[in-house]
Structure formats: structure tokens, C-alpha cells
């Protein structure tokens, strides 16, 4: 063999032996399956994007509301200035919410006003009432709640403007619905907007009967507890405690209904000027500048407990009916005023003579009186009695057997007793501040 071919042949044999050594060193050179195939590395999983953080809830009430807003249970919200619920707005308030008026804007009072077409739906419970109060805990600290509806009023032209907020009220819809207020406590209201305008706890301007007002207390307000300017709204389970003017007040043709009302005035002795905290337990008017306006104020009320401050100096009247109002009043207890019931103006007198107005099953610890009108002998009407000794426990708990049954009207519960709070059914317990 050629010398060069021998060299090439030798090199090939050497290379083949070397390759064989590499492939058979583990003894598996004859088994193709024994040759391990590398496992591919999977691609990295894409990272999940971070959840967007929930924006913090706005805990202020300020300006205007034109849509729906819900105030969440357990939160405290700051009321800054006038909060206007406009047409289409709906303020939903869950049980247990607290609203604090702050007087954060110099010279501007804090208040809530529901305008025509707006709604407030405040749904507290006995265990978790809604509390509307003030950081300054004294009477007159803020402007309270005002509701303007579209129900009839007896003002000229059938409409008016609210004393607070200058919002229109009144109209032709007796069934108008401005929402619900249930288990709500209004504290330290009565801000003086001017020398002639002070705010009440809850003020209802032309509010319709589609609105629900139940289990509401006003506490230590410097003006009236509750006031109605016309309308047809009904109200049940109301408590006016320590109101410095009237506990309940109506005018401008209110024709709604009420049952289970309590008024208890501040029992403190009169001040140096002889004036005690609290004027009338009820002040009822038709219309002060025209006693004969229609519709005539004529609410139907049953089961009231009205406790005065025993002021014998200036504020002597318990229930004062005047300026052409009528009333249908049943099953009431009135104590603590030298004149338990007073009647004034010829138009109001005539409403009794015509049988439009009635007072029956009312017991009082003092006499009835008549201001420049005839003696109507109301104390002698069915179920009435004066100069009675009437005892209460826990301030206002207690009733007297015997009463008129109004339950043929579905609004009224059957309650054949005089007074608002039976000892075995204290519906104020747990949510009312005494």
C-alpha cells in the first residue's frame, strides 16, 4: 500500500475508535432511546398586573348633588355649608351613618336641603340610627334638614320659596315623593340665618304623602323641632326634645296625618328675663296674612304626649290653635302649661262650630282657654278632662286607658289609649337621646 494511503487509513481508524469510545462509555451505545434529550426550558410566565387601588371615599357633603350618592354605614361625613339635593339627585344614607356639621366656611351655615324632584332616603334602624349633629354641640349650631315637595299649599299662586335655601315648593301633586327618613336623630339645630329666620330640626315645605317620615327625633334645637309649610305628608313616631321654640308647628295648609308624637320641653327654670326654654308644644296656623286661605290647615293627629316646662311667666300655652287653622286631635295627654289648649281667631273658632275641627279624648293637667273667641266648651267633649294628675316614668313613658279608634284609616294603628308611649311598648328605646 502506498505510504500516504496507509497514513490516511490509520487516521480514519483512530478517529472511529475515538468516536466509539465517546458513544459507548456508559454501556448503552446500542440503545438509541438511552440517549437523553434535553428538556426545553418553558418561557417565563408574564407577571399579573397590580390591582388598581380603590379611590378613597369622599367623606364630605358640600355643594350640589344631581345623581345618586350612598353614604356608607359606620362612616362619619362632614357637612360643609349648604348641601343641595337637586332634581334627579338621591342621597341614600345607610344605617349607622353620622353626619357632622362643621361650620368650615366662614359666614355660611351648614344645612341639607332636598329640592323639588330630589330625594333623601335615610334608612336607619333602632340599633343603628342615623345621627345628624354638629362638632359644636349646642343649640343653634347648624341649619337642620329642609325638604321641598310639589304638594298643595295655600299660598297665593299655589307655590312659595323656602325660608332657607330659597328653593321653590308647592304644586298640585298631593302624592309627591321626596323619599324616606326613618330612625334619624337631628341634634343642635336652629341656626339663625337672620333676625327673622331661624332653622328648625326638620322643615317640610309642600311635602307630599308619598314621602315617609317615621322615627325621627329633634334634640336641643334653638327653634322649632318639626314644622310643616302646607303639603300632605304624614308623620309617625316623632320626638321633639328640648326645642327652644315650638315642639311642633304647622302653617300654609298642612292636611297630613300624625300618630305617636312626643314633645318634652327643657324643664330648667326660666332665665333672668322670665323666659324658659320652649314656647308652645304645638303651634297651629292656617296662614298668618290671610286666615281664610284654602286649603285650610287641618291635620288629623292621634296619640300624643306633650310635656311642657311649667313656665308661668311668658310661655304659658300648650297647644295653640290660631290664624284660621282647624285640627282633628284625639287621644292626647298635655301637661306642664298653665293653658293646656288655647283657641284664637274667629276662623279657627268657626271650624269648631262647624264640626270641621274636633278635640276628643284629651286629658290635661290644666284648663283650656280662649283668646278673644267664645268659650267652645272643648273640655266637655267626648273623652276630654282637665285638671287631671298624669304621671310618667322615664320622662314621657305612660298612657291613660280609653281612646278613639282611628284604625279604619290604614295609616293609624289601633291604639285605644291617650298618650304616645305605652309602658309595655317603648318605641323610643335604643335610638332616642333623652
C-alpha positions as CSV (number, residue, x, y, z in Angstrom):
1,X,0.0,0.0,0.0
2,X,1.2,3.5,-0.8
3,X,2.8,5.2,2.2
4,X,0.3,8.1,2.1
5,X,-2.8,5.8,1.9
6,X,-1.5,3.9,4.9
7,X,-1.3,7.2,6.8
8,X,-4.9,8.2,5.9
9,X,-6.2,4.8,6.7
10,X,-4.6,4.8,10.1
11,X,-6.0,8.3,10.8
12,X,-9.6,7.2,9.9
13,X,-9.4,4.1,12.1
14,X,-8.1,6.2,15.0
15,X,-11.0,8.7,14.6
16,X,-13.6,5.9,14.5
17,X,-12.3,4.3,17.7
18,X,-12.3,7.6,19.5
19,X,-16.0,8.3,18.5
20,X,-16.9,4.8,19.6
21,X,-15.4,5.4,23.0
22,X,-17.5,8.5,23.5
23,X,-20.8,6.9,22.5
24,X,-20.4,3.6,24.4
25,X,-18.7,4.6,27.6
26,X,-21.9,4.1,29.6
27,X,-22.7,0.7,28.1
28,X,-25.8,2.0,26.2
29,X,-24.3,2.7,22.9
30,X,-26.6,0.3,21.1
31,X,-29.8,1.8,22.5
32,X,-30.9,5.0,20.8
33,X,-33.6,5.5,23.4
34,X,-31.0,5.7,26.1
35,X,-29.7,8.9,24.6
36,X,-31.2,11.7,26.8
37,X,-32.9,14.6,25.0
38,X,-32.5,17.9,26.9
39,X,-35.8,19.2,28.3
40,X,-36.6,22.6,26.9
41,X,-37.0,25.4,29.5
42,X,-40.5,27.0,29.4
43,X,-40.7,30.7,28.8
44,X,-41.3,32.9,31.9
45,X,-44.9,33.5,32.8
46,X,-46.0,37.1,32.3
47,X,-46.4,38.9,35.6
48,X,-50.0,39.7,36.7
49,X,-50.7,43.5,36.7
50,X,-51.3,45.0,40.1
51,X,-54.9,45.5,41.1
52,X,-55.8,49.2,40.8
53,X,-56.3,50.7,44.3
54,X,-59.8,51.7,45.2
55,X,-60.1,55.5,45.4
56,X,-60.7,56.7,49.0
57,X,-64.4,57.7,49.6
58,X,-65.2,61.4,49.8
59,X,-66.3,61.9,53.4
60,X,-67.6,65.5,52.8
61,X,-71.1,66.8,51.9
62,X,-70.7,70.0,50.1
63,X,-72.2,71.8,47.1
64,X,-74.9,70.1,44.9
65,X,-76.0,66.5,44.3
66,X,-77.6,65.8,40.9
67,X,-77.2,61.9,40.8
68,X,-77.4,59.1,43.4
69,X,-74.9,59.0,46.2
70,X,-74.7,56.5,49.0
71,X,-73.3,57.3,52.4
72,X,-71.8,54.1,53.8
73,X,-72.7,52.5,57.2
74,X,-70.2,53.3,60.0
75,X,-68.7,56.3,58.4
76,X,-68.8,59.9,59.6
77,X,-69.3,62.6,57.0
78,X,-68.5,66.3,57.3
79,X,-71.3,68.7,56.2
80,X,-69.7,71.9,54.8
81,X,-72.1,74.7,54.0
82,X,-75.4,74.2,52.3
83,X,-75.7,70.7,50.7
84,X,-78.4,70.9,47.9
85,X,-80.0,67.8,46.6
86,X,-81.2,68.9,43.2
87,X,-83.9,67.4,40.9
88,X,-82.7,63.9,40.0
89,X,-80.4,63.7,43.0
90,X,-80.9,61.0,45.6
91,X,-79.0,61.0,48.8
92,X,-79.0,57.4,50.2
93,X,-77.9,57.1,53.8
94,X,-77.2,53.7,55.3
95,X,-77.9,52.8,59.0
96,X,-75.3,53.9,61.5
97,X,-74.0,56.9,59.5
98,X,-73.1,60.1,61.3
99,X,-73.1,63.5,59.7
100,X,-71.4,66.3,61.5
101,X,-71.9,70.0,60.6
102,X,-68.6,71.7,60.7
103,X,-69.1,75.4,60.1
104,X,-66.0,75.1,57.9
105,X,-67.0,78.0,55.7
106,X,-66.9,81.4,57.4
107,X,-70.3,83.1,57.4
108,X,-72.1,80.2,55.8
109,X,-74.4,77.9,57.8
110,X,-74.4,74.2,57.3
111,X,-77.7,72.6,56.2
112,X,-79.2,69.9,53.9
113,X,-82.0,70.9,51.5
114,X,-83.9,68.5,49.3
115,X,-85.3,70.4,46.3
116,X,-88.3,69.5,44.2
117,X,-87.6,66.4,42.3
118,X,-84.8,65.3,44.6
119,X,-84.9,62.7,47.3
120,X,-83.3,61.8,50.6
121,X,-83.5,58.1,51.6
122,X,-82.2,57.8,55.1
123,X,-82.7,54.2,56.4
124,X,-81.6,54.0,60.0
125,X,-82.6,51.3,62.4
126,X,-83.4,51.1,66.1
127,X,-80.0,49.6,66.7
128,X,-78.1,51.8,64.3
129,X,-79.9,55.2,63.9
130,X,-78.6,57.9,61.6
131,X,-77.3,60.8,63.6
132,X,-77.1,64.3,62.1
133,X,-75.2,66.5,64.6
134,X,-72.6,69.2,64.9
135,X,-69.0,69.5,66.0
136,X,-70.2,72.3,68.2
137,X,-72.6,70.6,70.5
138,X,-75.0,73.4,71.5
139,X,-78.4,74.5,70.2
140,X,-78.3,76.6,67.1
141,X,-75.1,75.1,65.7
142,X,-76.4,74.2,62.2
143,X,-79.4,74.6,59.9
144,X,-81.1,71.2,60.0
145,X,-82.9,69.4,57.1
146,X,-85.3,71.0,54.7
147,X,-87.5,69.1,52.2
148,X,-89.3,70.9,49.4
149,X,-92.1,69.0,47.6
150,X,-94.8,69.5,45.0
151,X,-97.9,69.0,47.1
152,X,-100.6,71.7,47.5
153,X,-100.1,74.8,49.8
154,X,-102.4,77.7,50.4
155,X,-100.0,80.5,49.4
156,X,-101.0,82.9,46.6
157,X,-100.4,81.2,43.3
158,X,-100.0,77.8,45.0
159,X,-96.2,78.0,45.4
160,X,-93.6,79.6,47.6
161,X,-89.9,79.8,48.3
162,X,-88.3,78.1,51.3
163,X,-87.1,80.3,54.1
164,X,-83.7,78.5,53.9
165,X,-82.1,78.0,50.5
166,X,-84.7,80.0,48.6
167,X,-86.0,76.8,46.8
168,X,-89.5,76.5,45.2
169,X,-92.1,74.4,46.9
170,X,-95.8,73.6,46.4
171,X,-97.8,72.5,43.4
172,X,-100.6,70.1,42.5
173,X,-99.3,66.6,43.4
174,X,-100.6,65.5,46.8
175,X,-98.8,62.1,46.3
176,X,-95.4,63.6,45.6
177,X,-92.5,61.5,47.0
178,X,-89.4,63.2,48.4
179,X,-88.0,59.9,49.9
180,X,-87.8,58.4,53.4
181,X,-86.5,59.4,56.8
182,X,-86.6,56.6,59.3
183,X,-84.7,56.3,62.6
184,X,-82.9,59.7,62.2
185,X,-81.8,61.9,65.1
186,X,-81.3,65.7,64.4
187,X,-79.2,67.4,67.1
188,X,-78.3,71.0,67.9
189,X,-80.2,72.6,65.0
190,X,-81.7,76.1,64.8
191,X,-79.0,78.2,63.2
192,X,-80.2,81.9,63.0
193,X,-79.9,82.9,59.3
194,X,-81.1,86.4,60.2
195,X,-83.1,88.1,62.9
196,X,-86.3,86.7,61.4
197,X,-85.2,83.4,60.1
198,X,-84.1,80.5,62.3
199,X,-83.9,77.0,61.1
200,X,-85.9,74.1,62.6
201,X,-84.8,70.5,63.1
202,X,-86.9,69.1,60.2
203,X,-88.8,71.5,57.9
204,X,-91.3,70.2,55.4
205,X,-92.3,72.6,52.6
206,X,-95.2,71.3,50.5
207,X,-94.1,67.7,51.0
208,X,-96.4,65.0,49.6
209,X,-97.9,61.9,51.1
210,X,-95.6,59.6,49.0
211,X,-92.8,60.7,51.4
212,X,-92.2,58.5,54.6
213,X,-91.4,60.3,57.9
214,X,-91.1,57.8,60.8
215,X,-89.0,57.5,63.9
216,X,-87.4,61.0,63.8
217,X,-86.1,62.9,66.8
218,X,-85.0,66.5,67.1
219,X,-82.8,67.2,70.1
220,X,-81.8,70.6,71.6
221,X,-82.7,72.8,68.7
222,X,-82.9,76.6,69.2
223,X,-86.1,76.9,67.1
224,X,-88.9,74.5,66.3
225,X,-88.5,70.8,66.4
226,X,-90.7,70.0,63.4
227,X,-92.5,72.4,61.0
228,X,-94.9,71.9,58.1
229,X,-95.5,74.5,55.5
230,X,-98.6,73.1,53.8
231,X,-98.4,69.7,52.0
232,X,-100.0,66.4,52.7
233,X,-97.1,64.4,54.2
234,X,-97.9,62.1,57.1
235,X,-95.6,61.5,60.1
236,X,-95.4,58.8,62.7
237,X,-93.2,58.2,65.8
238,X,-91.8,61.7,66.2
239,X,-89.9,63.0,69.3
240,X,-89.2,66.7,69.9
241,X,-86.9,67.0,72.9
242,X,-85.7,70.4,74.4
243,X,-86.8,72.5,71.5
244,X,-86.4,76.2,72.5
245,X,-89.3,77.4,70.4
246,X,-92.3,75.3,69.4
247,X,-92.1,71.5,69.5
248,X,-94.4,71.0,66.6
249,X,-95.6,73.8,64.2
250,X,-97.7,73.9,61.1
251,X,-99.0,76.6,58.6
252,X,-99.8,77.2,55.0
253,X,-102.5,74.5,54.6
254,X,-101.0,71.3,56.0
255,X,-103.5,68.4,55.8
256,X,-101.5,65.4,56.6
257,X,-101.8,62.9,59.5
258,X,-99.7,62.1,62.5
259,X,-99.6,59.4,65.3
260,X,-97.4,58.7,68.2
261,X,-95.8,62.1,68.9
262,X,-93.8,63.1,71.9
263,X,-92.8,66.7,73.0
264,X,-90.8,67.2,76.1
265,X,-89.5,70.7,76.8
266,X,-86.4,71.6,78.8
267,X,-87.6,71.7,82.5
268,X,-84.9,74.3,83.5
269,X,-86.2,77.3,85.4
270,X,-86.8,80.5,83.4
271,X,-83.9,82.8,82.9
272,X,-83.4,86.3,84.3
273,X,-85.9,87.7,81.7
274,X,-88.5,85.2,82.9
275,X,-88.4,83.1,79.7
276,X,-88.0,79.4,79.8
277,X,-86.6,77.2,77.0
278,X,-89.7,76.3,75.0
279,X,-92.7,78.1,73.7
280,X,-95.7,76.1,72.5
281,X,-95.9,72.4,72.5
282,X,-98.0,72.7,69.3
283,X,-98.5,76.0,67.4
284,X,-101.0,75.5,64.5
285,X,-101.8,78.2,61.9
286,X,-103.6,78.3,58.6
287,X,-102.0,81.4,57.0
288,X,-100.8,84.4,59.1
289,X,-101.6,87.1,56.4
290,X,-105.0,85.6,55.4
291,X,-106.7,83.3,57.9
292,X,-109.2,82.1,55.3
293,X,-106.8,80.7,52.6
294,X,-107.5,77.4,51.1
295,X,-106.7,74.5,51.5
296,X,-107.2,75.1,55.2
297,X,-104.7,73.6,57.6
298,X,-106.4,70.6,59.2
299,X,-104.1,67.7,60.2
300,X,-105.5,64.6,61.8
301,X,-103.5,63.6,64.9
302,X,-103.7,60.8,67.4
303,X,-101.8,59.5,70.5
304,X,-99.7,62.5,71.6
305,X,-97.8,63.1,74.8
306,X,-96.9,66.8,75.3
307,X,-94.9,67.8,78.3
308,X,-94.3,71.5,79.0
309,X,-91.7,73.4,81.1
310,X,-94.2,74.7,83.6
311,X,-93.4,78.3,82.6
312,X,-95.9,80.5,84.3
313,X,-94.4,83.8,83.1
314,X,-94.2,84.2,79.3
315,X,-94.7,80.9,77.6
316,X,-97.9,79.6,79.1
317,X,-99.7,77.9,76.1
318,X,-99.5,74.2,75.4
319,X,-101.5,73.7,72.2
320,X,-102.2,77.0,70.5
321,X,-104.6,76.9,67.5
322,X,-104.9,80.2,65.6
323,X,-104.7,82.1,62.3
324,X,-107.6,80.1,60.9
325,X,-106.3,76.6,61.4
326,X,-108.5,73.6,62.1
327,X,-107.4,70.3,63.6
328,X,-108.7,66.8,64.4
329,X,-107.0,65.8,67.6
330,X,-107.5,62.6,69.6
331,X,-106.0,60.5,72.4
332,X,-103.6,63.1,73.8
333,X,-102.0,63.9,77.1
334,X,-101.0,67.6,77.8
335,X,-99.2,68.7,81.0
336,X,-96.9,71.4,82.2
337,X,-98.5,74.5,80.7
338,X,-100.9,76.9,82.5
339,X,-103.2,76.9,79.4
340,X,-103.2,73.4,78.1
341,X,-105.2,74.3,74.9
342,X,-105.9,77.8,73.6
343,X,-108.0,78.8,70.6
344,X,-107.7,82.1,68.8
345,X,-109.2,83.9,65.7
346,X,-112.7,83.7,64.5
347,X,-111.9,81.4,61.6
348,X,-110.4,78.8,63.9
349,X,-113.4,79.2,66.3
350,X,-115.8,78.7,63.3
351,X,-114.0,75.5,62.3
352,X,-115.0,74.0,65.7
353,X,-118.6,75.3,65.5
354,X,-118.9,73.8,62.0
355,X,-117.6,70.4,63.2
356,X,-114.6,70.6,60.9
357,X,-112.2,70.8,63.9
358,X,-112.5,68.3,66.8
359,X,-110.7,67.6,70.0
360,X,-111.7,64.4,71.8
361,X,-110.1,62.0,74.4
362,X,-107.6,64.7,75.5
363,X,-106.6,64.8,79.2
364,X,-104.8,67.8,80.6
365,X,-103.4,68.9,84.0
366,X,-104.7,72.5,83.4
367,X,-107.6,74.2,81.8
368,X,-108.5,75.1,78.2
369,X,-108.6,78.8,77.3
370,X,-110.0,81.0,74.6
371,X,-108.2,84.1,73.2
372,X,-110.8,86.7,72.1
373,X,-113.2,84.0,71.0
374,X,-116.2,82.3,72.6
375,X,-115.9,79.6,75.2
376,X,-116.3,76.5,73.0
377,X,-116.6,74.1,76.0
378,X,-114.0,71.8,74.5
379,X,-113.2,70.3,77.9
380,X,-116.7,68.8,77.8
381,X,-116.3,67.0,74.5
382,X,-116.2,63.2,74.4
383,X,-113.4,61.7,76.4
384,X,-111.9,65.1,77.4
385,X,-110.9,66.0,81.0
386,X,-108.9,68.9,82.6
387,X,-107.2,69.3,86.0
388,X,-106.0,65.7,85.9
389,X,-103.0,64.2,87.6
390,X,-101.0,62.4,85.0
391,X,-97.8,60.5,85.9
392,X,-94.9,59.5,83.6
393,X,-91.8,57.4,84.0
394,X,-88.5,58.0,82.3
395,X,-89.7,61.4,81.3
396,X,-92.6,60.6,79.0
397,X,-93.5,56.9,79.2
398,X,-97.1,56.2,80.3
399,X,-100.6,56.3,78.9
400,X,-104.2,56.5,80.1
401,X,-106.8,54.0,79.1
402,X,-109.6,54.9,76.8
403,X,-109.3,56.4,73.4
404,X,-110.8,56.8,69.9
405,X,-110.2,54.1,67.3
406,X,-109.0,55.6,64.0
407,X,-107.8,52.3,62.5
408,X,-110.4,52.4,59.8
409,X,-107.8,54.6,58.2
410,X,-104.9,52.3,57.4
411,X,-102.4,55.0,58.4
412,X,-103.5,54.8,62.1
413,X,-102.6,51.8,64.3
414,X,-105.4,50.8,66.7
415,X,-104.4,52.5,70.0
416,X,-107.3,52.8,72.4
417,X,-105.4,54.9,75.0
418,X,-104.4,58.5,75.5
419,X,-100.7,59.3,75.1
420,X,-97.9,58.2,72.8
421,X,-95.6,55.7,74.6
422,X,-97.1,52.7,76.5
423,X,-95.0,51.3,79.3
424,X,-95.0,47.9,77.6
425,X,-94.0,49.2,74.2
426,X,-91.4,52.0,74.5
427,X,-90.8,52.5,70.8
428,X,-88.3,55.3,71.7
429,X,-85.9,52.9,73.4
430,X,-82.5,52.5,71.9
431,X,-82.4,55.3,69.3
432,X,-83.8,58.4,71.1
433,X,-81.5,60.7,73.1
434,X,-83.3,61.8,76.2
